[in-house]
Amino acid sequence: MDAFLHSTLLVAISEMGDKTQILALILAARYRKSIPIIFGILVATLANHALAALGGSLLMHTGLKTWMPLILAVSFIALGLWILIPDKADDDEAPKKDYGAFVTTVVVFFLAEMGDKTQFATIALGAQYSNLIGVVAGSTLGMMIANVPAVLFGDKIMKWIPLNAVRYAASALFVGFGLWSLLTWFKLIPAFS
């Protein structure tokens, strides 16, 4: 349950104001078909985050196992600082041909998540927890929590959400999780069992 809850919380908060959330707004404005876009986000996120969590899990089984908690702690701190840099949708991610709302959303979201903060967070969570299903389910739920309202309500919600405050809270959450991991690695505080 820890893997699921941590993954949901970290991804949902870090996704606020992210380029994929902006992309969800753009797709919703372009197609005006919320259901195919929502299912496209779901399919793309499941595929991308399953690969990311598996990659993180495989990293834990390499010769880096002893150093992995330190690497993860530094990664979470770096992600927390990276969150402070606002994202903008990349123009080159827009499709050249129109394949419909669902296919376009799957392809564009999958590609937009490559190398994104939430993908790196999912890699780190996959390495942190042995529960891959919990990590993938949680990170996917976090993406859906952040992006479905953007698709359904778009501009109306974005006027009420102070994205800078959310960005700072997400940054603090990642840095705090990284510092906690760092302190437990150096055995300065006890780890949760």
C-alpha beads as a LAMMPS data file, in Angstrom:
LAMMPS data file: protein, C-alpha beads

193 atoms
192 bonds

1 atom types
1 bond types

-500.0 500.0 xlo xhi
-500.0 500.0 ylo yhi
-500.0 500.0 zlo zhi

Masses

1 110.0

Atoms # bond

1 1 1 0.000 0.000 0.000
2 1 1 2.948 2.360 0.659
3 1 1 4.129 1.991 -2.939
4 1 1 0.652 2.814 -4.251
5 1 1 0.053 5.798 -1.968
6 1 1 3.525 7.326 -2.377
7 1 1 3.366 6.900 -6.149
8 1 1 -0.101 8.447 -6.372
9 1 1 0.768 11.434 -4.205
10 1 1 4.173 12.184 -5.727
11 1 1 3.012 11.913 -9.333
12 1 1 -0.283 13.791 -8.862
13 1 1 1.406 16.748 -7.207
14 1 1 4.423 16.839 -9.516
15 1 1 2.174 16.674 -12.601
16 1 1 0.474 20.008 -11.777
17 1 1 1.618 22.492 -14.392
18 1 1 3.713 19.853 -16.167
19 1 1 3.923 19.790 -19.968
20 1 1 1.657 16.727 -20.159
21 1 1 -1.035 18.595 -18.227
22 1 1 -0.669 21.471 -20.673
23 1 1 -0.844 18.887 -23.460
24 1 1 -4.110 17.539 -21.983
25 1 1 -5.544 21.057 -22.125
26 1 1 -4.426 21.461 -25.747
27 1 1 -5.889 18.098 -26.790
28 1 1 -9.175 18.852 -25.031
29 1 1 -9.415 22.214 -26.777
30 1 1 -8.539 20.680 -30.142
31 1 1 -10.779 17.601 -30.131
32 1 1 -13.519 18.508 -27.632
33 1 1 -13.965 14.767 -26.947
34 1 1 -13.074 14.090 -23.344
35 1 1 -13.642 10.292 -23.159
36 1 1 -11.183 9.279 -25.943
37 1 1 -8.585 11.702 -24.551
38 1 1 -8.964 10.354 -20.997
39 1 1 -8.622 6.748 -22.195
40 1 1 -5.655 7.759 -24.343
41 1 1 -3.937 9.282 -21.303
42 1 1 -4.673 6.105 -19.326
43 1 1 -3.231 3.749 -21.973
44 1 1 -0.146 5.909 -22.601
45 1 1 0.549 6.317 -18.884
46 1 1 0.104 2.615 -18.107
47 1 1 2.544 1.667 -20.876
48 1 1 5.106 4.348 -20.052
49 1 1 5.023 3.919 -16.290
50 1 1 5.065 0.117 -16.478
51 1 1 8.296 0.349 -18.462
52 1 1 9.684 2.951 -16.069
53 1 1 8.837 0.978 -12.909
54 1 1 10.247 -2.205 -14.446
55 1 1 13.424 -0.343 -15.351
56 1 1 13.738 0.934 -11.788
57 1 1 13.158 -2.551 -10.409
58 1 1 15.805 -4.006 -12.711
59 1 1 18.264 -1.343 -11.550
60 1 1 17.803 -2.627 -7.999
61 1 1 18.969 -6.069 -9.121
62 1 1 22.244 -4.845 -10.605
63 1 1 25.530 -4.515 -8.798
64 1 1 24.382 -1.073 -7.646
65 1 1 22.064 -2.535 -5.002
66 1 1 24.231 -1.289 -2.127
67 1 1 24.382 2.209 -3.560
68 1 1 20.829 2.340 -4.890
69 1 1 19.264 3.954 -1.783
70 1 1 21.815 6.775 -2.017
71 1 1 21.223 7.151 -5.768
72 1 1 17.460 7.210 -5.163
73 1 1 17.770 9.811 -2.410
74 1 1 19.812 12.104 -4.647
75 1 1 17.387 11.441 -7.532
76 1 1 14.375 12.476 -5.446
77 1 1 16.144 15.660 -4.344
78 1 1 17.099 16.421 -7.966
79 1 1 13.492 15.795 -9.087
80 1 1 12.263 18.120 -6.357
81 1 1 14.514 20.871 -7.626
82 1 1 13.606 20.118 -11.275
83 1 1 9.916 20.593 -10.441
84 1 1 10.654 24.237 -9.668
85 1 1 11.369 24.799 -13.381
86 1 1 8.038 25.399 -15.166
87 1 1 7.262 23.250 -18.203
88 1 1 5.853 24.374 -21.498
89 1 1 4.344 22.135 -24.175
90 1 1 6.878 21.405 -26.900
91 1 1 5.715 22.333 -30.403
92 1 1 7.610 19.417 -31.947
93 1 1 5.469 16.952 -29.956
94 1 1 2.352 17.957 -31.877
95 1 1 1.361 15.333 -34.426
96 1 1 1.690 16.186 -38.109
97 1 1 -1.270 13.976 -39.157
98 1 1 -4.552 13.651 -37.349
99 1 1 -5.316 10.078 -36.261
100 1 1 -8.224 10.953 -33.999
101 1 1 -8.414 11.921 -30.352
102 1 1 -7.589 8.507 -28.818
103 1 1 -4.622 7.482 -31.018
104 1 1 -3.179 10.989 -31.032
105 1 1 -3.424 11.181 -27.232
106 1 1 -1.786 7.760 -26.731
107 1 1 1.132 8.535 -29.036
108 1 1 1.709 12.125 -27.948
109 1 1 1.336 11.398 -24.213
110 1 1 3.628 8.371 -24.374
111 1 1 6.301 10.411 -26.158
112 1 1 5.822 13.446 -23.912
113 1 1 6.398 11.271 -20.830
114 1 1 9.732 10.005 -22.146
115 1 1 12.376 11.663 -19.983
116 1 1 9.748 13.621 -18.058
117 1 1 9.848 14.210 -14.297
118 1 1 7.044 11.747 -13.646
119 1 1 8.808 9.034 -15.646
120 1 1 11.998 9.523 -13.630
121 1 1 9.937 9.556 -10.434
122 1 1 8.335 6.259 -11.487
123 1 1 11.767 4.758 -12.202
124 1 1 12.901 5.813 -8.736
125 1 1 9.712 4.499 -7.124
126 1 1 10.099 1.195 -9.009
127 1 1 13.591 0.899 -7.580
128 1 1 12.440 1.935 -4.102
129 1 1 9.540 -0.508 -3.810
130 1 1 9.339 -4.157 -4.781
131 1 1 5.611 -3.761 -5.496
132 1 1 5.626 -2.905 -9.224
133 1 1 1.849 -3.165 -9.528
134 1 1 1.435 -0.691 -6.669
135 1 1 3.923 1.732 -8.222
136 1 1 2.381 1.556 -11.715
137 1 1 -1.190 1.754 -10.385
138 1 1 -0.287 4.649 -8.086
139 1 1 1.694 6.641 -10.637
140 1 1 -1.037 6.099 -13.233
141 1 1 -3.719 7.200 -10.769
142 1 1 -1.609 10.266 -9.964
143 1 1 -1.436 11.151 -13.665
144 1 1 -5.185 10.684 -14.022
145 1 1 -5.902 12.824 -10.931
146 1 1 -3.860 15.645 -12.449
147 1 1 -4.916 15.325 -16.085
148 1 1 -8.591 14.277 -16.123
149 1 1 -9.768 17.559 -14.561
150 1 1 -7.608 19.389 -17.124
151 1 1 -9.417 17.533 -19.909
152 1 1 -12.890 17.938 -18.417
153 1 1 -12.754 21.459 -17.043
154 1 1 -9.637 22.929 -18.655
155 1 1 -9.311 26.657 -18.373
156 1 1 -11.906 27.003 -15.596
157 1 1 -9.814 24.958 -13.145
158 1 1 -6.499 26.482 -14.188
159 1 1 -7.781 29.915 -13.113
160 1 1 -8.312 28.685 -9.523
161 1 1 -5.251 26.508 -8.999
162 1 1 -2.155 28.462 -7.975
163 1 1 0.343 26.407 -10.001
164 1 1 3.345 28.019 -8.331
165 1 1 2.088 26.961 -4.894
166 1 1 1.474 23.414 -6.161
167 1 1 4.921 23.363 -7.792
168 1 1 6.566 24.447 -4.512
169 1 1 4.605 21.850 -2.519
170 1 1 5.591 19.115 -4.991
171 1 1 9.205 20.221 -4.833
172 1 1 9.161 20.155 -1.028
173 1 1 7.581 16.689 -1.072
174 1 1 10.252 15.242 -3.382
175 1 1 13.138 16.965 -1.576
176 1 1 11.724 15.872 1.787
177 1 1 11.373 12.266 0.619
178 1 1 14.936 12.405 -0.736
179 1 1 16.331 13.865 2.483
180 1 1 14.469 11.271 4.553
181 1 1 15.930 8.522 2.330
182 1 1 19.393 10.057 2.621
183 1 1 19.181 10.240 6.410
184 1 1 18.032 6.613 6.651
185 1 1 20.842 5.513 4.284
186 1 1 23.425 7.167 6.548
187 1 1 21.534 5.604 9.500
188 1 1 20.961 8.985 11.110
189 1 1 17.276 8.135 11.515
190 1 1 15.623 4.702 11.633
191 1 1 13.992 3.373 8.465
192 1 1 10.349 2.321 8.439
193 1 1 9.964 -1.440 8.309

Bonds

1 1 1 2
2 1 2 3
3 1 3 4
4 1 4 5
5 1 5 6
6 1 6 7
7 1 7 8
8 1 8 9
9 1 9 10
10 1 10 11
11 1 11 12
12 1 12 13
13 1 13 14
14 1 14 15
15 1 15 16
16 1 16 17
17 1 17 18
18 1 18 19
19 1 19 20
20 1 20 21
21 1 21 22
22 1 22 23
23 1 23 24
24 1 24 25
25 1 25 26
26 1 26 27
27 1 27 28
28 1 28 29
29 1 29 30
30 1 30 31
31 1 31 32
32 1 32 33
33 1 33 34
34 1 34 35
35 1 35 36
36 1 36 37
37 1 37 38
38 1 38 39
39 1 39 40
40 1 40 41
41 1 41 42
42 1 42 43
43 1 43 44
44 1 44 45
45 1 45 46
46 1 46 47
47 1 47 48
48 1 48 49
49 1 49 50
50 1 50 51
51 1 51 52
52 1 52 53
53 1 53 54
54 1 54 55
55 1 55 56
56 1 56 57
57 1 57 58
58 1 58 59
59 1 59 60
60 1 60 61
61 1 61 62
62 1 62 63
63 1 63 64
64 1 64 65
65 1 65 66
66 1 66 67
67 1 67 68
68 1 68 69
69 1 69 70
70 1 70 71
71 1 71 72
72 1 72 73
73 1 73 74
74 1 74 75
75 1 75 76
76 1 76 77
77 1 77 78
78 1 78 79
79 1 79 80
80 1 80 81
81 1 81 82
82 1 82 83
83 1 83 84
84 1 84 85
85 1 85 86
86 1 86 87
87 1 87 88
88 1 88 89
89 1 89 90
90 1 90 91
91 1 91 92
92 1 92 93
93 1 93 94
94 1 94 95
95 1 95 96
96 1 96 97
97 1 97 98
98 1 98 99
99 1 99 100
100 1 100 101
101 1 101 102
102 1 102 103
103 1 103 104
104 1 104 105
105 1 105 106
106 1 106 107
107 1 107 108
108 1 108 109
109 1 109 110
110 1 110 111
111 1 111 112
112 1 112 113
113 1 113 114
114 1 114 115
115 1 115 116
116 1 116 117
117 1 117 118
118 1 118 119
119 1 119 120
120 1 120 121
121 1 121 122
122 1 122 123
123 1 123 124
124 1 124 125
125 1 125 126
126 1 126 127
127 1 127 128
128 1 128 129
129 1 129 130
130 1 130 131
131 1 131 132
132 1 132 133
133 1 133 134
134 1 134 135
135 1 135 136
136 1 136 137
137 1 137 138
138 1 138 139
139 1 139 140
140 1 140 141
141 1 141 142
142 1 142 143
143 1 143 144
144 1 144 145
145 1 145 146
146 1 146 147
147 1 147 148
148 1 148 149
149 1 149 150
150 1 150 151
151 1 151 152
152 1 152 153
153 1 153 154
154 1 154 155
155 1 155 156
156 1 156 157
157 1 157 158
158 1 158 159
159 1 159 160
160 1 160 161
161 1 161 162
162 1 162 163
163 1 163 164
164 1 164 165
165 1 165 166
166 1 166 167
167 1 167 168
168 1 168 169
169 1 169 170
170 1 170 171
171 1 171 172
172 1 172 173
173 1 173 174
174 1 174 175
175 1 175 176
176 1 176 177
177 1 177 178
178 1 178 179
179 1 179 180
180 1 180 181
181 1 181 182
182 1 182 183
183 1 183 184
184 1 184 185
185 1 185 186
186 1 186 187
187 1 187 188
188 1 188 189
189 1 189 190
190 1 190 191
191 1 191 192
192 1 192 193
